[in-house]
Amino acid sequence: MKEIIYNQKGEEIDKADLPAKIFNVPMNKDLVHQAVVTQMANSRKVIAHAKDRSEKRGGGRKPWRQKGTGRARHGSIRSPIWRGGGVTFGPTKDRNFSKKINKKMKQKALLMALSSKLKDKEIILLDKVELTKRKTKLIVEIIDNLGIKLKRNLSKSILIVLPKADLKISQSVKNIPKKKTIRADSLNILDILSHQYLLILQDSIKVIEKTYLK
């Protein structure tokens, strides 16, 4: 499988052989859906929490004696039927939304997502990105050059896949809406599917192959 490699100016400079085991994997929508739901569930944080009677402060002493007052019997002013008492069956922070998925299934779904992006012509290969300084304008120029050359609307969301951490690139991209950088060894299916285009640096292919084809 050959794909054109572009430089920062949007010019075709070479062609790369893409491994079929990564970019030509048959789609299984059910597996991809399962992987996405699992990742979303595992990243979910429990926010709502209502205190029950054991978590409310005070109420250690019995409000009045058991018999002889003519009033209903009570053991604590923090009972759920009292004003200011605990909540019965309220949402708690002990809830667990996590899901499990087999590691091989997770990796397979990731490769399916990459294959789907290539099939839809939503992957752009770039030889390298060299910035003289950390400046958002320089990254915008590179994206504009590629958009003009490929005749595509790259103002949509783009995930830039780097072979290793690069502060110049990541900090220059940070202020651009709908653009995000990620290391090739940290790819995840949710980021891939939630961005329209993948801008992959040439060296990232080897990192992806080494990481996800063990």
VEXZAKE-470062 format. One line per field, with one value per residue (C-alpha): x, y, z; residue number from 1; chain. Coordinates in steps of 0.5 Angstrom, whole numbers. Example, Ala and Ser with C-alpha at 12.3 -4.5 7.8 and 13.67 -1.06 7.14 Angstrom:
// VEXZAKE-470062
u [25;27];
v [-9;-2];
w [16;14];
k [1;2];
c [A;A];
END
This chain:
// VEXZAKE-470062
u [0;3;1;4;9;8;13;11;10;5;9;9;16;16;11;11;9;4;4;-3;-3;-5;-8;-12;-16;-23;-28;-32;-37;-39;-32;-31;-37;-35;-28;-31;-36;-31;-26;-31;-34;-27;-26;-32;-32;-37;-39;-46;-45;-51;-49;-53;-54;-47;-44;-48;-45;-48;-54;-50;-55;-62;-66;-71;-73;-76;-82;-87;-86;-92;-88;-86;-79;-73;-66;-62;-63;-59;-65;-67;-74;-71;-69;-62;-61;-58;-61;-64;-62;-58;-53;-46;-39;-38;-41;-37;-38;-31;-32;-27;-24;-19;-13;-13;-20;-18;-12;-16;-21;-15;-13;-20;-20;-14;-16;-22;-19;-14;-20;-24;-18;-17;-10;-4;3;8;15;17;15;21;19;24;21;14;9;2;2;8;3;-3;2;3;-4;-6;-1;-3;-10;-9;-5;-10;-16;-19;-22;-17;-20;-24;-21;-14;-10;-3;1;8;13;16;14;16;14;15;10;5;5;4;-2;-5;-8;-11;-19;-20;-13;-9;-3;-1;4;4;5;-1;-6;-13;-19;-23;-19;-18;-25;-27;-22;-24;-17;-10;-4;1;9;13;17;10;9;15;13;5;8;12;7;1;4;7];
v [0;7;13;20;24;32;37;43;47;42;39;31;29;21;15;11;4;3;-4;-7;-10;-3;0;-5;-8;-10;-6;-9;-4;-8;-8;-1;1;-3;0;7;6;2;8;13;9;9;16;18;22;21;28;28;25;26;25;19;19;16;22;28;32;31;27;23;24;21;28;25;19;13;13;18;25;23;25;20;16;18;16;22;28;26;21;22;24;30;37;37;30;25;23;16;13;19;19;17;17;10;8;5;6;2;-3;-8;-10;-15;-12;-15;-13;-6;-6;-9;-4;2;-1;-1;6;8;3;7;14;11;9;15;19;23;21;26;24;29;28;32;39;43;50;55;57;56;60;58;62;57;51;55;56;49;47;52;49;42;44;48;43;37;42;40;44;43;48;42;38;35;30;31;24;25;20;23;29;36;42;47;43;41;48;52;47;48;55;53;51;43;41;37;33;26;21;15;11;14;13;12;10;16;21;18;18;25;28;29;28;25;29;23;25;19;17;16;10;6;8;5;-1;-3;-1;-4;-10;-14];
w [0;-2;0;-2;3;3;6;10;3;1;-4;-6;-5;-4;-3;3;4;9;13;11;18;20;15;11;17;15;19;25;27;33;36;34;38;44;44;44;49;54;53;55;61;64;63;66;73;78;80;84;91;96;104;107;115;116;113;116;122;129;131;136;141;142;141;146;150;147;151;155;151;146;140;135;137;134;134;131;128;122;120;112;115;119;115;114;115;110;103;102;96;93;88;91;89;90;83;78;71;69;63;61;54;52;50;43;42;44;39;33;34;34;27;24;26;22;16;16;16;10;6;7;5;11;13;11;11;13;12;18;22;23;27;28;34;38;34;32;26;23;24;21;15;14;15;10;5;5;5;-2;-5;-3;-4;2;8;13;18;21;26;26;30;29;30;33;33;40;45;41;46;40;36;41;44;38;36;43;41;35;35;33;33;37;38;40;41;36;42;46;40;42;38;41;39;32;31;34;29;21;19;22;20;21;21;17;23;27;22;25;32;31;28;34;39;36;32;38];
k [1;2;3;4;5;6;7;8;9;10;11;12;13;14;15;16;17;18;19;20;21;22;23;24;25;26;27;28;29;30;31;32;33;34;35;36;37;38;39;40;41;42;43;44;45;46;47;48;49;50;51;52;53;54;55;56;57;58;59;60;61;62;63;64;65;66;67;68;69;70;71;72;73;74;75;76;77;78;79;80;81;82;83;84;85;86;87;88;89;90;91;92;93;94;95;96;97;98;99;100;101;102;103;104;105;106;107;108;109;110;111;112;113;114;115;116;117;118;119;120;121;122;123;124;125;126;127;128;129;130;131;132;133;134;135;136;137;138;139;140;141;142;143;144;145;146;147;148;149;150;151;152;153;154;155;156;157;158;159;160;161;162;163;164;165;166;167;168;169;170;171;172;173;174;175;176;177;178;179;180;181;182;183;184;185;186;187;188;189;190;191;192;193;194;195;196;197;198;199;200;201;202;203;204;205;206;207;208;209;210;211;212;213;214];
c [A;A;A;A;A;A;A;A;A;A;A;A;A;A;A;A;A;A;A;A;A;A;A;A;A;A;A;A;A;A;A;A;A;A;A;A;A;A;A;A;A;A;A;A;A;A;A;A;A;A;A;A;A;A;A;A;A;A;A;A;A;A;A;A;A;A;A;A;A;A;A;A;A;A;A;A;A;A;A;A;A;A;A;A;A;A;A;A;A;A;A;A;A;A;A;A;A;A;A;A;A;A;A;A;A;A;A;A;A;A;A;A;A;A;A;A;A;A;A;A;A;A;A;A;A;A;A;A;A;A;A;A;A;A;A;A;A;A;A;A;A;A;A;A;A;A;A;A;A;A;A;A;A;A;A;A;A;A;A;A;A;A;A;A;A;A;A;A;A;A;A;A;A;A;A;A;A;A;A;A;A;A;A;A;A;A;A;A;A;A;A;A;A;A;A;A;A;A;A;A;A;A;A;A;A;A;A;A;A;A;A;A;A;A];
END
